[in-house]
């Protein structure tokens, strides 16, 4: 059985591939990346007798060495893993110039073309920002609670939009476009609902990711934007990202199972270059 692990900042994703069947599991990441950690992630695997390999990416995967017991370890560059996994999940033609947005704890942009993957931009703003700001402003870092709050709130209660600050739309931007994230908070001395604050946080992160992605897409003359990672599981973030991208004519793809694109990519890359 071939297996893989992506050691993310917040979550570790693991895959098990038996013939054509893939099983995905996830756990909160640990500060330790060693053989004991791998054994705990794959408790059902006998690393002495299993015929196959372990593909690893993310975190400090190089510290694992080249074998765990008798099982070979294949180390895969994270950019290549994200690219290979995303293109496989999206079903897009690799001949098309594509920008991949890996929206995890932070946000990375990768240019994909003809099977080549290049890190081209990114930002420290991502899902980790949602959790961090929510802990500071809302007293919770529980993603389920944050998402539930944001669903009931409205970012327009905390953000300034164009019609608040100018007489009408600017260029292609409609009057409802965000002018200043959380701009109303500094202007109006009143209490703000937790729901509206949560919506504002998620809107800020989604718009930031979209504006970076669309700028890079135009620079590389890319035809498609594909978003993977766990951050789009926040419905409000996905909505904000889609709306911000639509201003420049892009409709991002959100492939199914995008949360484990990197772990899948590590597996696929290792299959193309199996250990001897």
C-alpha positions, 0 to 999 in steps of 0.5 A, a space after each residue: 500500500 502506498 501512503 502519503 502525508 502532508 504536514 501542514 501548519 494547522 492540519 496534517 492530511 494523510 492518504 492511503 492508496 490501495 489499488 484505485 481506492 484512496 482513504 483520507 484522514 486528518 489530524 491536528 498537526 504536532 510540533 514533532 515530525 519524526 518516526 513516532 509521529 508517522 507511526 501514530 498517523 498510520 497506526 494500521 501500517 506495518 512499516 517492516 512488511 508493507 510493500 509500497 512507499 511513504 510520500 511526504 511533503 510540508 513542514 520539516 519532512 526532510 528530517 524523516 530521512 529516507 526510510 522508516 523501518 524497511 519502507 522507503 520515504 519519498 520527499 516531495 517539494 511542496 509546490 510540486 505536490 500542491 500543483 500535481 494534486 490540484 491539477 489532478 483534482 480539477 480535471 483542467 488541461 495542463 496546457 492551459 495557463 492556470 493559477 493555483 491558490 493554496 488557501 491554508 493557514 496562509 495563502 500561496 499562489 502557484 503558476 501551473 503550465 505544461 506540468 511545470 509548477 512555479 511559486 509566484 506569489 502569496 500572502 500571510 493572510 489565510 485561514 490562520 488569520 481567520 482563527 487568530 483574529 477571531 481569537 482576539 476579537 471574538 474569544 474563539 478559534 473554533 472554526 465551526 463556531 466562527 463559520 456559524 457566526 459569520 453566516 448570521 452576520 454581515 460584513 457591511 456592518 463593519 466595512 466601508 463600501 464605495 458608496 459610503 466614501 465616494 459618490 458612485 462606482 469607480 471604473 469596473 468596481 460596483 458601489 457595493 465593493 469594499 473600500 476599507 475593511 473594518 473601516 466603519 469601526 474607526 468611524 462609529 463609536 458603537 457596539 458591533 455584533 460578534 456575527 458581523 465581526 466574524 463576517 468582516 474577518 472572513 471577508 477580509 481574508 477572502 478578498 485579500 486572497 482573491 486580489 492577489 490571485 487575480 493580479 498574478 493571473 493577469 500577469 501570467 496571462 492565466 485563463 483559470 484560477 483554482 482554489 484548494 486548501 481547507 480555508 474555502 470550507 468557510 462558506 463566507 470566505 469562498 463567497 468573498 473570494 468568488 465575488 472579488 475575483 469576478 470583478 476582474 472576470 475570473 470564476 475560480 474553480 473549487 475542486 472537490 477534496 481540495 483540502 488534501 490536494 498537497 497530500 494527493 500530489 505527493 502521492 502522484 509525484 512519488 508514483 511517477 518517480 518511485 523509489 528503487 
